[in-house]
Structure formats: C-alpha cells, structure tokens
C-alpha cells in the first residue's frame, strides 16, 4: 500500500533539509572560528605574560627570577605545578 505525498509537503521537506544543511555548515564554521580564537587568545595571553606558548619552560624561568633562587614551600610547589598544568593544557 502506497500513499501519495502532496508536492507541497515534498517541497517543504526539501527546503527544511536545505535549511538544516546551511545551519549545520554555519555551526561548523562558528565552531572552527571559536577553536581558532581560543588558541589565539591563549597564545596572546602567554606572550603578554612572558610565558612560552607551551607554558612550562617560560613559567619556570619566570618563577626562578621571581623567587631569586630561594627554595619554595611544598604548598608553593603545588601551586606552581598546578599552574604549569593549566598552561600546558
């Protein structure tokens, strides 16, 4: 048993599919832009802080200068490790 679908319904469905395709493409473009922008912001923030984009090496050098070579407490070391992990992720 087959039933005929009105032409208007088919045209409406086709228009809906075209719209969904366009929205999907636009969302993919926005997602790519947001990824690019997030990477750009991370890089600029690192550069403004004098930290290398990968975070760790520049942060260690800055820490050495900031502490004048004095040993850090266990709590300070944990803070540094936590911050380096944040920068490198």
C-alpha positions in Angstrom: 0.0 0.0 0.0 1.5 3.3 -1.1 0.2 6.7 -0.5 0.9 9.8 -2.4 2.6 12.7 -0.7 1.5 16.2 -1.8 4.1 18.1 -3.8 3.9 21.0 -1.3 5.0 18.6 1.5 7.9 17.4 -0.5 9.0 20.9 -1.3 8.6 21.9 2.3 10.8 18.9 3.4 13.4 19.7 0.8 13.5 23.3 2.0 13.8 22.1 5.6 16.7 19.9 4.6 18.5 22.7 2.8 18.0 25.0 5.8 19.4 22.3 8.2 22.4 21.8 5.9 23.1 25.5 5.9 22.7 25.8 9.7 25.0 22.8 10.2 27.6 24.3 7.9 27.3 27.7 9.7 27.7 26.0 13.1 30.7 24.0 11.9 32.3 27.3 10.7 31.5 29.0 14.0 33.0 26.1 15.9 36.2 26.3 13.9 36.4 30.0 14.5 35.9 29.6 18.2 38.7 27.0 18.3 41.0 29.3 16.4 40.0 32.3 18.6 40.6 30.3 21.8 44.1 29.3 20.6 44.8 32.9 19.6 43.8 34.2 23.0 45.8 31.5 24.8 48.9 32.4 22.7 48.5 36.2 23.2 47.9 35.7 26.9 51.1 33.6 27.2 53.0 36.2 25.2 51.8 39.1 27.3 52.9 37.2 30.5 56.3 36.5 29.0 55.5 32.8 29.0 56.2 30.5 26.1 53.0 29.3 24.4 53.6 25.8 25.7 53.7 27.4 29.2 56.1 25.3 31.2 59.6 26.4 30.2 58.8 30.2 30.3 56.9 29.8 33.5 59.8 28.0 35.2 62.2 30.7 34.1 59.9 33.5 35.4 59.5 31.6 38.7 63.2 31.3 39.1 63.6 35.1 38.6 60.6 35.8 40.9 61.9 33.7 43.8 65.6 34.9 43.4 66.6 31.2 43.7 65.0 30.8 47.2 63.5 27.3 47.8 59.7 27.1 47.7 57.5 25.5 50.3 55.5 22.4 49.4 52.4 24.5 49.1 54.1 26.9 46.7 55.5 24.0 44.6 52.0 22.5 44.4 50.6 25.9 43.2 53.4 26.1 40.6 52.7 22.5 39.3 49.0 23.2 39.1 49.6 26.4 37.2 52.1 24.8 34.8 49.5 22.0 34.1 46.8 24.7 33.4 49.1 26.5 30.9 50.1 23.3 29.1 46.6 22.0 28.7 
